[in-house]
Amino acid sequence: MRLLGYLIALSSILFFSFNRQQHPLQKEWQLVAERITHFNQDHTPYDGVKDRLDSVDNIRVQFLSDGSFKSPEGDGSYTFSKDSIHLNINGKTASFRYELIDSKLMMESYIKNPTYLVRSRLYLE
């Protein structure tokens, strides 16, 4: 009977520890670069504006396990859905498709302009 009690306690501990596993994005990230690319509405390259790649220094973003995040632009909340992360800050929402490869995070968003599309890719480590 005592063994059964230990097994129940152990299984409860294991169950709760697996349920509380952190999402791989839940940590502090350093933004290292941003790539801005311009496209026509049909996703062909747009020649009217020059694309650019900027390196970035000393910008950190931290995704906490309680659904909040901290950034230099302010603190907010986030949610996940499939391969996207949705950030809520100061009453505004921004959505990014993300990809995590070898502990490196790439977040991508599109902004529609009447003439062209702007793709912003953020590279974080």
OpenMM code with the backbone's topology and positions (N, CA, C; nanometers):
from openmm import Vec3, app, unit

residues = "MET ARG LEU LEU GLY TYR LEU ILE ALA LEU SER SER ILE LEU PHE PHE SER PHE ASN ARG GLN GLN HIS PRO LEU GLN LYS GLU TRP GLN LEU VAL ALA GLU ARG ILE THR HIS PHE ASN GLN ASP HIS THR PRO TYR ASP GLY VAL LYS ASP ARG LEU ASP SER VAL ASP ASN ILE ARG VAL GLN PHE LEU SER ASP GLY SER PHE LYS SER PRO GLU GLY ASP GLY SER TYR THR PHE SER LYS ASP SER ILE HIS LEU ASN ILE ASN GLY LYS THR ALA SER PHE ARG TYR GLU LEU ILE ASP SER LYS LEU MET MET GLU SER TYR ILE LYS ASN PRO THR TYR LEU VAL ARG SER ARG LEU TYR LEU GLU".split()
positions = [
    Vec3(0.0819, -0.1187, 0.0000),
    Vec3(0.0000, 0.0000, 0.0000),
    Vec3(0.0867, 0.1256, 0.0000),
    Vec3(0.1943, 0.1192, 0.0748),
    Vec3(0.2854, 0.2337, 0.0792),
    Vec3(0.3496, 0.2577, -0.0577),
    Vec3(0.3846, 0.1493, -0.1277),
    Vec3(0.4434, 0.1591, -0.2612),
    Vec3(0.3463, 0.2274, -0.3576),
    Vec3(0.2187, 0.1959, -0.3471),
    Vec3(0.1172, 0.2579, -0.4317),
    Vec3(0.1122, 0.4093, -0.4082),
    Vec3(0.1221, 0.4515, -0.2835),
    Vec3(0.1231, 0.5949, -0.2515),
    Vec3(0.2423, 0.6643, -0.3136),
    Vec3(0.3605, 0.6011, -0.3066),
    Vec3(0.4809, 0.6587, -0.3688),
    Vec3(0.4654, 0.6683, -0.5205),
    Vec3(0.4101, 0.5638, -0.5801),
    Vec3(0.3910, 0.5654, -0.7261),
    Vec3(0.2937, 0.6753, -0.7674),
    Vec3(0.1865, 0.6940, -0.6921),
    Vec3(0.0904, 0.8004, -0.7232),
    Vec3(0.1570, 0.9372, -0.7092),
    Vec3(0.2332, 0.9570, -0.6018),
    Vec3(0.3022, 1.0848, -0.5824),
    Vec3(0.4033, 1.1099, -0.6936),
    Vec3(0.4805, 1.0083, -0.7297),
    Vec3(0.5805, 1.0218, -0.8352),
    Vec3(0.5151, 1.0528, -0.9695),
    Vec3(0.4059, 0.9827, -1.0006),
    Vec3(0.3396, 1.0082, -1.1288),
    Vec3(0.2794, 1.1485, -1.1318),
    Vec3(0.2295, 1.1978, -1.0185),
    Vec3(0.1769, 1.3348, -1.0135),
    Vec3(0.2875, 1.4360, -1.0381),
    Vec3(0.4021, 1.4153, -0.9762),
    Vec3(0.5160, 1.5056, -0.9960),
    Vec3(0.5593, 1.5048, -1.1418),
    Vec3(0.5702, 1.3877, -1.2008),
    Vec3(0.6099, 1.3777, -1.3413),
    Vec3(0.5067, 1.4433, -1.4319),
    Vec3(0.3785, 1.4216, -1.4048),
    Vec3(0.2728, 1.4810, -1.4863),
    Vec3(0.2811, 1.6335, -1.4829),
    Vec3(0.2921, 1.6897, -1.3639),
    Vec3(0.2978, 1.8356, -1.3528),
    Vec3(0.4260, 1.8930, -1.4104),
    Vec3(0.5367, 1.8221, -1.4007),
    Vec3(0.6609, 1.8744, -1.4577),
    Vec3(0.6559, 1.8721, -1.6096),
    Vec3(0.5915, 1.7704, -1.6704),
    Vec3(0.5795, 1.7685, -1.8156),
    Vec3(0.4823, 1.8750, -1.8642),
    Vec3(0.3777, 1.9027, -1.7872),
    Vec3(0.2826, 2.0057, -1.8259),
    Vec3(0.3420, 2.1449, -1.8188),
    Vec3(0.4428, 2.1639, -1.7377),
    Vec3(0.5025, 2.2957, -1.7198),
    Vec3(0.6277, 2.3154, -1.8025),
    Vec3(0.6542, 2.2250, -1.8956),
    Vec3(0.7723, 2.2421, -1.9788),
    Vec3(0.7620, 2.3726, -2.0549),
    Vec3(0.8726, 2.4414, -2.0592),
    Vec3(0.8737, 2.5700, -2.1275),
    Vec3(0.8770, 2.5524, -2.2782),
    Vec3(0.8154, 2.6465, -2.3456),
    Vec3(0.8247, 2.6545, -2.4905),
    Vec3(0.9677, 2.6976, -2.5227),
    Vec3(1.0271, 2.6501, -2.6301),
    Vec3(1.1662, 2.6869, -2.6616),
    Vec3(1.1890, 2.8375, -2.6792),
    Vec3(1.0850, 2.9139, -2.7065),
    Vec3(1.1013, 3.0586, -2.7213),
    Vec3(1.1027, 3.1318, -2.5871),
    Vec3(1.0660, 3.0626, -2.4809),
    Vec3(1.0552, 3.1264, -2.3499),
    Vec3(1.1930, 3.1379, -2.2848),
    Vec3(1.2616, 3.2438, -2.3230),
    Vec3(1.3921, 3.2760, -2.2676),
    Vec3(1.4276, 3.4171, -2.3123),
    Vec3(1.5452, 3.4628, -2.2779),
    Vec3(1.5892, 3.5945, -2.3228),
    Vec3(1.6644, 3.5794, -2.4545),
    Vec3(1.6303, 3.6640, -2.5516),
    Vec3(1.6905, 3.6626, -2.6842),
    Vec3(1.7584, 3.7963, -2.7107),
    Vec3(1.8666, 3.7899, -2.7856),
    Vec3(1.9320, 3.9132, -2.8291),
    Vec3(1.9095, 3.9295, -2.9780),
    Vec3(1.8568, 4.0455, -3.0166),
    Vec3(1.8376, 4.0774, -3.1577),
    Vec3(1.9731, 4.1116, -3.2168),
    Vec3(2.0113, 4.0421, -3.3244),
    Vec3(2.1432, 4.0655, -3.3842),
    Vec3(2.1348, 4.1306, -3.5217),
    Vec3(2.0217, 4.1131, -3.5923),
    Vec3(2.0112, 4.1723, -3.7262),
    Vec3(1.8649, 4.1833, -3.7676),
    Vec3(1.8415, 4.2758, -3.8607),
    Vec3(1.7104, 4.2906, -3.9225),
    Vec3(1.7309, 4.3050, -4.0724),
    Vec3(1.6567, 4.2266, -4.1501),
    Vec3(1.6616, 4.2354, -4.2966),
    Vec3(1.5259, 4.2863, -4.3453),
    Vec3(1.5292, 4.3952, -4.4202),
    Vec3(1.4084, 4.4535, -4.4792),
    Vec3(1.4128, 4.4263, -4.6297),
    Vec3(1.3077, 4.3634, -4.6813),
    Vec3(1.2987, 4.3302, -4.8229),
    Vec3(1.1654, 4.3822, -4.8763),
    Vec3(1.1672, 4.4354, -4.9972),
    Vec3(1.0472, 4.4919, -5.0599),
    Vec3(1.0033, 4.4049, -5.1771),
    Vec3(0.8722, 4.3826, -5.1876),
    Vec3(0.8153, 4.2995, -5.2926),
    Vec3(0.6981, 4.3722, -5.3572),
    Vec3(0.6748, 4.3394, -5.4857),
    Vec3(0.5504, 4.3802, -5.5495),
    Vec3(0.4366, 4.3013, -5.4855),
    Vec3(0.3127, 4.3389, -5.5155),
    Vec3(0.1977, 4.2695, -5.4577),
    Vec3(0.1941, 4.1210, -5.4949),
    Vec3(0.2576, 4.0840, -5.6070),
    Vec3(0.2616, 3.9429, -5.6480),
    Vec3(0.3869, 3.8709, -5.5952),
    Vec3(0.4583, 3.9321, -5.5024),
    Vec3(0.5777, 3.8778, -5.4354),
    Vec3(0.7017, 3.8703, -5.5245),
    Vec3(0.6999, 3.9378, -5.6370),
    Vec3(0.8221, 3.9507, -5.7163),
    Vec3(0.9028, 4.0667, -5.6575),
    Vec3(1.0344, 4.0712, -5.6797),
    Vec3(1.1156, 4.1804, -5.6218),
    Vec3(1.0671, 4.3180, -5.6678),
    Vec3(1.0649, 4.4111, -5.5755),
    Vec3(1.0243, 4.5487, -5.6027),
    Vec3(1.1509, 4.6329, -5.6172),
    Vec3(1.1624, 4.7057, -5.7278),
    Vec3(1.2847, 4.7809, -5.7566),
    Vec3(1.2806, 4.9248, -5.7080),
    Vec3(1.1658, 4.9735, -5.6598),
    Vec3(1.1523, 5.1133, -5.6230),
    Vec3(1.2222, 5.1526, -5.4939),
    Vec3(1.2516, 5.0570, -5.4085),
    Vec3(1.3163, 5.0844, -5.2798),
    Vec3(1.4274, 4.9830, -5.2599),
    Vec3(1.5395, 5.0283, -5.2074),
    Vec3(1.6536, 4.9401, -5.1850),
    Vec3(1.6336, 4.8558, -5.0586),
    Vec3(1.6595, 4.7261, -5.0693),
    Vec3(1.6542, 4.6378, -4.9532),
    Vec3(1.7735, 4.6669, -4.8637),
    Vec3(1.7627, 4.6239, -4.7356),
    Vec3(1.8753, 4.6495, -4.6471),
    Vec3(1.8853, 4.5427, -4.5397),
    Vec3(2.0070, 4.5290, -4.4885),
    Vec3(2.0365, 4.4401, -4.3771),
    Vec3(2.1089, 4.5239, -4.2729),
    Vec3(2.0516, 4.5327, -4.1542),
    Vec3(2.1102, 4.6122, -4.0470),
    Vec3(2.1526, 4.5218, -3.9338),
    Vec3(2.2731, 4.5434, -3.8812),
    Vec3(2.3106, 4.4740, -3.7587),
    Vec3(2.2547, 4.5549, -3.6420),
    Vec3(2.2272, 4.4878, -3.5326),
    Vec3(2.1631, 4.5497, -3.4185),
    Vec3(2.2450, 4.5174, -3.2939),
    Vec3(2.2635, 4.6170, -3.2063),
    Vec3(2.3400, 4.5963, -3.0829),
    Vec3(2.2521, 4.6225, -2.9609),
    Vec3(2.2720, 4.5429, -2.8600),
    Vec3(2.2149, 4.5644, -2.7267),
    Vec3(2.0634, 4.5745, -2.7205),
    Vec3(1.9933, 4.4986, -2.8019),
    Vec3(1.8475, 4.4918, -2.7899),
    Vec3(1.8124, 4.3490, -2.7503),
    Vec3(1.7472, 4.3376, -2.6362),
    Vec3(1.7090, 4.2069, -2.5831),
    Vec3(1.5578, 4.2007, -2.5645),
    Vec3(1.5044, 4.0815, -2.5910),
    Vec3(1.3633, 4.0534, -2.5711),
    Vec3(1.3543, 3.9265, -2.4873),
    Vec3(1.2691, 3.9296, -2.3872),
    Vec3(1.2540, 3.8126, -2.3013),
    Vec3(1.1089, 3.7681, -2.3028),
    Vec3(1.0853, 3.6411, -2.3432),
    Vec3(0.9529, 3.5804, -2.3405),
    Vec3(0.9437, 3.4977, -2.2130),
    Vec3(0.8520, 3.5344, -2.1245),
    Vec3(0.8363, 3.4675, -1.9957),
    Vec3(0.7296, 3.3587, -2.0053),
    Vec3(0.7365, 3.2613, -1.9170),
    Vec3(0.6441, 3.1472, -1.9224),
    Vec3(0.5005, 3.1840, -1.8851),
    Vec3(0.4778, 3.3009, -1.8262),
    Vec3(0.3413, 3.3416, -1.7896),
    Vec3(0.2673, 3.4112, -1.9042),
    Vec3(0.3282, 3.4134, -2.0251),
    Vec3(0.2631, 3.4756, -2.1407),
    Vec3(0.2935, 3.6230, -2.1554),
    Vec3(0.3918, 3.6729, -2.0809),
    Vec3(0.4308, 3.8135, -2.0938),
    Vec3(0.5693, 3.8210, -2.1560),
    Vec3(0.6026, 3.9381, -2.2076),
    Vec3(0.7369, 3.9590, -2.2600),
    Vec3(0.7863, 4.0965, -2.2179),
    Vec3(0.9181, 4.1088, -2.2177),
    Vec3(0.9823, 4.2356, -2.1841),
    Vec3(1.0712, 4.2750, -2.3006),
    Vec3(1.0649, 4.4029, -2.3388),
    Vec3(1.1458, 4.4520, -2.4495),
    Vec3(1.1781, 4.5988, -2.4254),
    Vec3(1.2764, 4.6534, -2.4983),
    Vec3(1.3076, 4.7952, -2.4836),
    Vec3(1.1899, 4.8865, -2.5213),
    Vec3(1.0999, 4.8385, -2.6070),
    Vec3(0.9842, 4.9187, -2.6480),
    Vec3(0.8709, 4.9122, -2.5469),
    Vec3(0.8862, 4.8296, -2.4444),
    Vec3(0.7849, 4.8152, -2.3409),
    Vec3(0.7527, 4.6695, -2.3164),
    Vec3(0.6753, 4.6464, -2.2137),
    Vec3(0.6344, 4.5113, -2.1784),
    Vec3(0.4966, 4.4844, -2.2362),
    Vec3(0.4684, 4.3570, -2.2615),
    Vec3(0.3399, 4.3207, -2.3176),
    Vec3(0.3109, 4.1744, -2.2943),
    Vec3(0.2200, 4.1205, -2.3728),
    Vec3(0.1848, 3.9792, -2.3627),
    Vec3(0.1967, 3.9166, -2.5017),
    Vec3(0.1992, 3.7825, -2.5035),
    Vec3(0.2106, 3.7116, -2.6308),
    Vec3(0.1312, 3.5818, -2.6245),
    Vec3(0.0961, 3.5331, -2.7432),
    Vec3(0.0336, 3.4019, -2.7579),
    Vec3(0.0961, 3.3336, -2.8783),
    Vec3(0.0918, 3.2005, -2.8776),
    Vec3(0.1412, 3.1209, -2.9890),
    Vec3(0.0233, 3.0601, -3.0638),
    Vec3(0.0392, 3.0420, -3.1944),
    Vec3(-0.0523, 2.9613, -3.2737),
    Vec3(0.0285, 2.9019, -3.3879),
    Vec3(0.0406, 2.7706, -3.3857),
    Vec3(0.1210, 2.6968, -3.4838),
    Vec3(0.2606, 2.7568, -3.4954),
    Vec3(0.2941, 2.8161, -3.6100),
    Vec3(0.4288, 2.8706, -3.6315),
    Vec3(0.4307, 3.0229, -3.6189),
    Vec3(0.3348, 3.0792, -3.5462),
    Vec3(0.3260, 3.2245, -3.5310),
    Vec3(0.3247, 3.2648, -3.3845),
    Vec3(0.3746, 3.3845, -3.3609),
    Vec3(0.3680, 3.4444, -3.2283),
    Vec3(0.2994, 3.5800, -3.2442),
    Vec3(0.2070, 3.6087, -3.1546),
    Vec3(0.1295, 3.7317, -3.1605),
    Vec3(0.1638, 3.8148, -3.0370),
    Vec3(0.2183, 3.9336, -3.0600),
    Vec3(0.2619, 4.0215, -2.9521),
    Vec3(0.1582, 4.1317, -2.9309),
    Vec3(0.1246, 4.1558, -2.8063),
    Vec3(0.0320, 4.2634, -2.7698),
    Vec3(0.1080, 4.3606, -2.6813),
    Vec3(0.1196, 4.4864, -2.7284),
    Vec3(0.1917, 4.5870, -2.6517),
    Vec3(0.1239, 4.7219, -2.6722),
    Vec3(0.0963, 4.7885, -2.5642),
    Vec3(0.0330, 4.9211, -2.5674),
    Vec3(-0.0945, 4.9235, -2.6520),
    Vec3(-0.1758, 4.8182, -2.6426),
    Vec3(-0.3024, 4.8137, -2.7152),
    Vec3(-0.2906, 4.7770, -2.8620),
    Vec3(-0.1699, 4.7481, -2.9098),
    Vec3(-0.1496, 4.7105, -3.0503),
    Vec3(-0.1007, 4.5667, -3.0579),
    Vec3(-0.1362, 4.5005, -3.1678),
    Vec3(-0.0960, 4.3616, -3.1879),
    Vec3(-0.0074, 4.3517, -3.3112),
    Vec3(0.0995, 4.2752, -3.2993),
    Vec3(0.1875, 4.2458, -3.4130),
    Vec3(0.2049, 4.0951, -3.4191),
    Vec3(0.1917, 4.0391, -3.5374),
    Vec3(0.2065, 3.8950, -3.5555),
    Vec3(0.3294, 3.8656, -3.6389),
    Vec3(0.4011, 3.7618, -3.5995),
    Vec3(0.5223, 3.7197, -3.6671),
    Vec3(0.5170, 3.5699, -3.6889),
    Vec3(0.5575, 3.5273, -3.8069),
    Vec3(0.5841, 3.3860, -3.8288),
    Vec3(0.7236, 3.3641, -3.7723),
    Vec3(0.7443, 3.2549, -3.7022),
    Vec3(0.8772, 3.2317, -3.6462),
    Vec3(0.9302, 3.0949, -3.6854),
    Vec3(1.0613, 3.0852, -3.6812),
    Vec3(1.1311, 2.9608, -3.7090),
    Vec3(1.2482, 2.9516, -3.6122),
    Vec3(1.2611, 2.8382, -3.5475),
    Vec3(1.3671, 2.8162, -3.4504),
    Vec3(1.4562, 2.7037, -3.5008),
    Vec3(1.5821, 2.7369, -3.5296),
    Vec3(1.6775, 2.6379, -3.5803),
    Vec3(1.8084, 2.6532, -3.5050),
    Vec3(1.8543, 2.5445, -3.4434),
    Vec3(1.9817, 2.5440, -3.3713),
    Vec3(1.9944, 2.6608, -3.2739),
    Vec3(1.8944, 2.6801, -3.1914),
    Vec3(1.8926, 2.7857, -3.0893),
    Vec3(1.9001, 2.9265, -3.1471),
    Vec3(1.8649, 2.9424, -3.2723),
    Vec3(1.8571, 3.0743, -3.3358),
    Vec3(1.7125, 3.0954, -3.3788),
    Vec3(1.6629, 3.2150, -3.3541),
    Vec3(1.5235, 3.2466, -3.3806),
    Vec3(1.5139, 3.3482, -3.4935),
    Vec3(1.4260, 3.3195, -3.5898),
    Vec3(1.3971, 3.4137, -3.6962),
    Vec3(1.2478, 3.4456, -3.6858),
    Vec3(1.2162, 3.5749, -3.6787),
    Vec3(1.0774, 3.6207, -3.6750),
    Vec3(1.0527, 3.7060, -3.7982),
    Vec3(0.9409, 3.6813, -3.8666),
    Vec3(0.9142, 3.7474, -3.9940),
    Vec3(0.7734, 3.8051, -3.9952),
    Vec3(0.7628, 3.9286, -4.0455),
    Vec3(0.6306, 3.9900, -4.0616),
    Vec3(0.6249, 4.0632, -4.1949),
    Vec3(0.5031, 4.0840, -4.2432),
    Vec3(0.4792, 4.1572, -4.3669),
    Vec3(0.3940, 4.2798, -4.3362),
    Vec3(0.4281, 4.3898, -4.4006),
    Vec3(0.3497, 4.5126, -4.3901),
    Vec3(0.3063, 4.5489, -4.5310),
    Vec3(0.1749, 4.5683, -4.5497),
    Vec3(0.1228, 4.6041, -4.6817),
    Vec3(0.1263, 4.7542, -4.6998),
    Vec3(0.1826, 4.7934, -4.8096),
    Vec3(0.1853, 4.9324, -4.8536),
    Vec3(0.1001, 4.9340, -4.9809),
    Vec3(0.0364, 5.0437, -5.0175),
    Vec3(-0.0459, 5.0436, -5.1393),
    Vec3(0.0307, 4.9999, -5.2645),
    Vec3(0.1606, 5.0272, -5.2697),
    Vec3(0.2387, 4.9959, -5.3885),
    Vec3(0.3175, 4.8654, -5.3763),
    Vec3(0.3601, 4.8291, -5.2566),
    Vec3(0.4466, 4.7131, -5.2383),
    Vec3(0.4277, 4.6524, -5.0987),
    Vec3(0.4905, 4.5373, -5.0793),
    Vec3(0.4931, 4.4694, -4.9497),
    Vec3(0.6313, 4.4860, -4.8883),
    Vec3(0.6374, 4.4978, -4.7571),
    Vec3(0.7645, 4.5052, -4.6866),
    Vec3(0.7741, 4.3830, -4.5954),
    Vec3(0.8791, 4.3056, -4.6149),
    Vec3(0.9032, 4.1916, -4.5255),
    Vec3(1.0150, 4.2299, -4.4296),
    Vec3(0.9888, 4.2150, -4.3019),
    Vec3(1.0886, 4.2399, -4.1997),
    Vec3(1.1240, 4.1063, -4.1362),
    Vec3(1.2505, 4.0728, -4.1393),
    Vec3(1.2993, 3.9519, -4.0729),
    Vec3(1.3922, 3.9931, -3.9603),
    Vec3(1.3604, 3.9460, -3.8420),
    Vec3(1.4422, 3.9707, -3.7247),
    Vec3(1.5187, 3.8435, -3.6923),
    Vec3(1.6487, 3.8565, -3.6702),
    Vec3(1.7342, 3.7428, -3.6361),
    Vec3(1.7783, 3.7585, -3.4916),
    Vec3(1.7465, 3.6575, -3.4094),
    Vec3(1.7766, 3.6609, -3.2676),
    Vec3(1.8570, 3.5382, -3.2259),
    Vec3(1.9417, 3.5576, -3.1282),
    Vec3(2.0209, 3.4453, -3.0747),
    Vec3(2.0069, 3.4406, -2.9251),
] * unit.nanometer
topology = app.Topology()
chain = topology.addChain("A")
for resn in residues:
    res = topology.addResidue(resn, chain)
    for name in ("N", "CA", "C"):
        topology.addAtom(name, app.Element.getBySymbol(name[0]), res)
